[in-house]
Amino acid sequence: MKRNVMHIFSAIGIAFVLIVLPISIAVAAQEEVGVSHQGTATVKAIDADKDIVKLVHGPILSLNWPAMTMNFKIKDHALIQGIRVDDTVTFTFIRSNGDYVVTDLKPASQ
């Protein structure tokens, strides 16, 4: 009986290594390459001193995210020029060093 349990745990460990580990490596590789994602959002706050924008965004299909509110870092301070709280915007972002960083931000009407 003990031997069967050990075989089962060994099989689970091997399955984990063969299935989960490659997925984790692929996700990490995407972050390093800077895979971009797009969305539409409403601006809820702008902290120009910290280059952070708070967005209420719709679903981000490429990440399988539901709609939510979150803070994003801004890659370039110029991106928030002319953007106001309550504006509807389209945005592109990447994950870099553990942060979500907006690389493009435009009023949705453009």
PLY file of the C-alpha trace (Angstrom):
ply
format ascii 1.0
element vertex 110
property float x
property float y
property float z
element edge 109
property int vertex1
property int vertex2
end_header
0.00 0.00 0.00
2.78 2.42 0.92
4.49 1.64 -2.34
1.33 2.47 -4.34
0.96 5.79 -2.53
4.59 6.62 -3.28
4.03 5.82 -6.97
0.95 8.05 -7.05
2.85 10.97 -5.49
5.74 10.40 -7.87
3.36 10.45 -10.83
1.77 13.68 -9.56
5.22 15.25 -9.16
6.25 14.24 -12.67
2.97 15.55 -14.11
3.54 18.86 -12.32
7.02 19.20 -13.78
5.85 18.26 -17.27
2.73 20.45 -17.33
3.01 23.38 -14.91
6.71 24.18 -15.18
6.70 24.76 -18.98
3.66 27.04 -18.61
5.43 29.05 -15.89
8.52 29.37 -18.06
6.41 30.51 -21.03
4.68 33.19 -18.93
8.04 34.42 -17.62
9.42 34.51 -21.15
6.46 36.63 -22.30
7.17 39.12 -19.54
10.81 39.37 -20.56
9.96 39.92 -24.21
7.38 42.56 -23.26
4.27 41.06 -24.82
1.74 43.86 -25.07
-1.94 43.85 -24.22
-4.68 46.31 -25.16
-7.78 47.58 -23.48
-10.35 50.33 -23.12
-10.79 52.10 -19.82
-12.06 55.09 -17.90
-9.41 57.13 -16.11
-10.20 57.34 -12.39
-7.04 59.03 -11.09
-3.72 60.36 -12.31
-0.66 60.72 -10.09
1.67 62.70 -12.33
4.42 62.83 -9.68
4.63 59.03 -9.59
3.65 58.46 -13.25
0.73 56.26 -12.23
-2.73 56.16 -13.74
-5.72 54.39 -12.16
-7.93 52.79 -14.79
-11.30 51.06 -14.69
-10.77 48.77 -17.65
-12.90 46.29 -19.48
-11.87 42.65 -19.90
-8.32 42.08 -21.16
-8.83 39.00 -23.31
-5.14 38.33 -23.95
-4.62 37.82 -20.19
-8.04 36.30 -19.48
-8.72 39.17 -17.04
-12.21 40.33 -16.14
-13.07 44.02 -15.99
-11.47 45.65 -12.94
-9.93 48.78 -11.47
-6.16 48.92 -11.10
-3.13 51.19 -11.10
-0.68 51.15 -13.99
2.73 52.73 -14.23
3.27 55.06 -17.18
6.31 54.39 -19.36
6.62 58.02 -20.43
5.21 61.05 -18.60
4.17 62.51 -21.98
1.51 59.78 -22.31
-0.68 61.43 -19.67
-0.48 64.91 -21.19
-3.99 65.99 -22.14
-5.59 63.01 -20.38
-8.12 63.90 -17.67
-9.98 62.00 -14.96
-13.19 60.46 -16.37
-11.77 60.34 -19.92
-12.41 57.12 -21.82
-9.10 55.87 -23.22
-7.57 53.05 -25.17
-4.30 51.77 -23.79
-1.52 49.30 -24.44
0.55 47.84 -21.63
3.25 45.32 -20.86
4.45 43.60 -17.73
7.95 44.72 -16.83
9.84 43.90 -13.65
6.61 42.83 -11.94
4.72 46.02 -12.82
2.06 46.67 -15.44
3.36 49.56 -17.54
1.28 51.58 -20.00
3.21 52.09 -23.22
0.45 53.85 -25.17
-2.52 55.86 -23.93
-4.98 57.78 -26.13
-8.47 59.21 -25.81
-10.88 56.57 -27.14
-12.22 58.93 -29.79
-8.83 59.04 -31.59
0 1
1 2
2 3
3 4
4 5
5 6
6 7
7 8
8 9
9 10
10 11
11 12
12 13
13 14
14 15
15 16
16 17
17 18
18 19
19 20
20 21
21 22
22 23
23 24
24 25
25 26
26 27
27 28
28 29
29 30
30 31
31 32
32 33
33 34
34 35
35 36
36 37
37 38
38 39
39 40
40 41
41 42
42 43
43 44
44 45
45 46
46 47
47 48
48 49
49 50
50 51
51 52
52 53
53 54
54 55
55 56
56 57
57 58
58 59
59 60
60 61
61 62
62 63
63 64
64 65
65 66
66 67
67 68
68 69
69 70
70 71
71 72
72 73
73 74
74 75
75 76
76 77
77 78
78 79
79 80
80 81
81 82
82 83
83 84
84 85
85 86
86 87
87 88
88 89
89 90
90 91
91 92
92 93
93 94
94 95
95 96
96 97
97 98
98 99
99 100
100 101
101 102
102 103
103 104
104 105
105 106
106 107
107 108
108 109
